[in-house]
């Protein structure tokens, strides 16, 4: 899943080397914390959050393979 998120996000940003994804796992959820260069934050979120919503939708499709809920958070560095 982490590789999938990177594959989606890196072409969108101007600083792909700054893309970082941290994973936190509990009994019921897997949380992916996505951080990007501050200049690229708007590109990852998109107008009215459309890009972020699309990234979450794609991850939801991969969620069916796992028994845990997938959460993607876009955080500041």
N, C-alpha and C positions, 0 to 999 in steps of 0.2 A: 504494500500500500504506500509506503514511504517513497518508493521509486516512482510510482504512478503520480503522486503529488508533485514530485520534482520534475517529472516529464511534462506536466501541464504548466507549471509555474515558470520554469526557466526560460522558455521562449517568450514569455510575456514581459519580462523585466529587462532593464538596461544593464543591470549588474548581477548576472547569474551566479557569479562566484560568491555573492553575499547571501544566497538562499540557504537557510538552515532549517532543519526539521528535527525537533526533539519529540520523543515518544514517551508517554506515560501510560502505564497499563494498570488497571484495577480489575477486580473480579468481573465487573459488568461492562466496562468501557475501555476503549483505547483512545487516548487523546493525542493528537498530533499538533504540536505548537509550531506554526510556520512563522519564521521571521525573515524579512527581506530588508534591503537597503532602504533607508527612509525616503529616498526619492522615488522608489518603486511601489510604495505602499498603496497609492491611489490606483495604480495599474492592476494590482492584485485584487483590490476590493471592487473596483469598477464603479460605474455610475449606478447609484442606488443599490450597491451591493450585488449587482448581477453576476460579476465574474466570481466573487466569493461563493455565491449561491450555486453556480455551475460546478465549481470545484467540489463543493459539499455533495452535490447531486451525484457526481461521478463516484465519489468515495462511498456513497450509500449503496451503489451497485456492487461494489466490492465487499461491502459489509455482509451480504447474504452468505458469503463463503465462510465467514467467521460467526461465532455465536455471541459476539460482543458488539455493543453499539460503538460506532465510530464518530468521533468529534474532531473537527478541525478548528483550531483557534488561530487567528492572525494576531500576532503580538509584536510589540516594539522590542528593539534590541536592548 
